Amino acid sequence: GCNVLTSFEETYKIAVLGDMLELGKISQQEHEKVGRYFAKENIQEIYYIGNDMVHAYECTKEAIVEKTSQVNKNLYFREMNQLEKALEMSIGESKKKMTIYVKGSLGMKMDSVIDMLEALNGNLADSTK
């Protein structure tokens, strides 16, 4: 899945990542792996959501500080409405061709992000007429 995002060469890439639920004792370790993986990829913005994604966010933040990451924007949210507002603001301000990857456990209700993006895309398309 996430390899698809990096395969789009000529677009501005955004990853929106929600908790991977039901991992039990290995949850922190697996979320840290996600943060390290996305930090090393050619992705411009990463939005993390959920209690366990804080570990991914911290790993990405560390890579940015160490200058081993090209990520321009690394944000963490506990509330979906805050994430959606930040994402909407970023996308609404940009005129770039974008590829947005959304992934998370079903329990994270990431489909609301997809719905927001679809509505935003319709509004952006309407505003160009």
C-alpha positions as CSV (number, residue, x, y, z in Angstrom):
1,G,0.0,0.0,0.0
2,C,2.4,2.7,1.1
3,N,4.8,1.8,-1.8
4,V,2.1,3.1,-4.1
5,L,2.3,6.6,-2.6
6,T,6.0,6.8,-3.3
7,S,5.6,5.6,-6.9
8,F,4.0,8.9,-7.9
9,E,7.1,10.8,-9.0
10,E,5.7,14.2,-10.0
11,T,3.2,14.9,-7.3
12,Y,3.2,16.4,-3.8
13,K,2.7,13.5,-1.5
14,I,0.7,13.5,1.8
15,A,0.2,10.5,4.1
16,V,-2.7,10.5,6.6
17,L,-2.1,7.7,9.1
18,G,-4.3,6.4,11.9
19,D,-3.7,3.9,14.7
20,M,-3.2,0.3,13.9
21,L,-5.5,-1.1,16.6
22,E,-5.4,-4.5,18.4
23,L,-1.6,-4.9,18.3
24,G,-1.3,-5.4,22.0
25,K,2.2,-5.5,23.5
26,I,3.9,-4.8,20.1
27,S,1.8,-1.7,19.4
28,Q,4.5,0.9,20.3
29,Q,7.2,-1.0,18.4
30,E,5.0,-1.3,15.3
31,H,3.9,2.3,15.3
32,E,7.6,3.4,15.6
33,K,8.4,1.3,12.5
34,V,5.7,3.2,10.6
35,G,7.2,6.5,11.7
36,R,10.7,5.5,10.7
37,Y,9.5,4.1,7.3
38,F,7.5,7.2,6.3
39,A,10.3,9.5,7.5
40,K,12.7,8.0,5.0
41,E,10.4,8.2,2.0
42,N,9.9,11.1,-0.4
43,I,6.7,12.3,1.3
44,Q,6.2,16.0,1.9
45,E,3.5,16.0,4.6
46,I,2.5,13.4,7.2
47,Y,-0.6,13.6,9.4
48,Y,-0.8,11.1,12.3
49,I,-3.9,10.5,14.4
50,G,-4.6,8.3,17.4
51,N,-3.2,7.4,20.8
52,D,-0.5,5.0,19.4
53,M,0.5,7.1,16.4
54,V,2.3,9.5,18.7
55,H,5.1,6.9,18.6
56,A,5.3,7.1,14.8
57,Y,5.1,10.9,14.9
58,E,8.0,11.0,17.4
59,C,10.2,8.8,15.2
60,T,9.5,11.0,12.2
61,K,10.2,14.2,14.2
62,E,13.5,12.7,15.3
63,A,14.5,12.0,11.7
64,I,13.6,15.5,10.7
65,V,15.8,16.9,13.5
66,E,18.6,14.6,12.5
67,K,18.1,15.8,8.9
68,T,17.6,12.2,7.7
69,S,14.1,13.0,6.4
70,Q,12.7,15.2,3.7
71,V,9.3,15.6,5.3
72,N,8.2,19.3,5.3
73,K,5.2,18.9,7.6
74,N,4.9,16.3,10.4
75,L,1.8,16.7,12.5
76,Y,0.1,14.7,15.2
77,F,-3.5,14.9,16.3
78,R,-5.7,13.2,19.0
79,E,-9.0,14.4,17.5
80,M,-10.2,13.7,14.0
81,N,-11.8,17.1,13.6
82,Q,-8.5,18.8,14.3
83,L,-6.7,16.6,11.7
84,E,-9.4,17.3,9.1
85,K,-9.2,21.1,9.7
86,A,-5.4,21.1,9.3
87,L,-5.5,18.9,6.2
88,E,-8.3,21.0,4.6
89,M,-6.3,24.2,5.3
90,S,-3.1,22.7,3.8
91,I,-4.8,21.3,0.7
92,G,-7.1,24.3,0.2
93,E,-4.1,26.7,0.1
94,S,-2.1,24.6,-2.3
95,K,-2.2,24.6,-6.1
96,K,0.0,21.6,-6.4
97,K,-0.9,18.3,-8.0
98,M,-1.2,15.9,-4.9
99,T,-1.4,12.3,-4.1
100,I,-2.9,11.6,-0.7
101,Y,-2.6,8.2,1.0
102,V,-5.0,7.5,3.9
103,K,-4.5,4.4,6.1
104,G,-5.6,3.2,9.5
105,S,-7.6,0.5,11.3
106,L,-11.4,0.5,10.6
107,G,-12.0,1.5,14.2
108,M,-10.1,4.8,13.5
109,K,-12.9,5.8,11.1
110,M,-10.5,7.0,8.5
111,D,-13.4,7.0,6.0
112,S,-14.4,10.4,7.4
113,V,-11.0,11.7,6.1
114,I,-11.9,10.2,2.6
115,D,-15.3,11.8,2.7
116,M,-13.8,15.2,3.6
117,L,-11.2,14.9,0.8
118,E,-13.9,14.0,-1.7
119,A,-16.0,17.0,-0.6
120,L,-13.0,19.3,-0.8
121,N,-12.0,18.0,-4.2
122,G,-15.6,18.7,-5.4
123,N,-15.4,22.2,-4.0
124,L,-12.0,22.9,-5.5
125,A,-13.2,21.6,-8.9
126,D,-16.3,23.8,-8.7
127,S,-14.2,26.9,-7.8
128,T,-12.2,26.6,-11.0
129,K,-15.3,26.9,-13.3
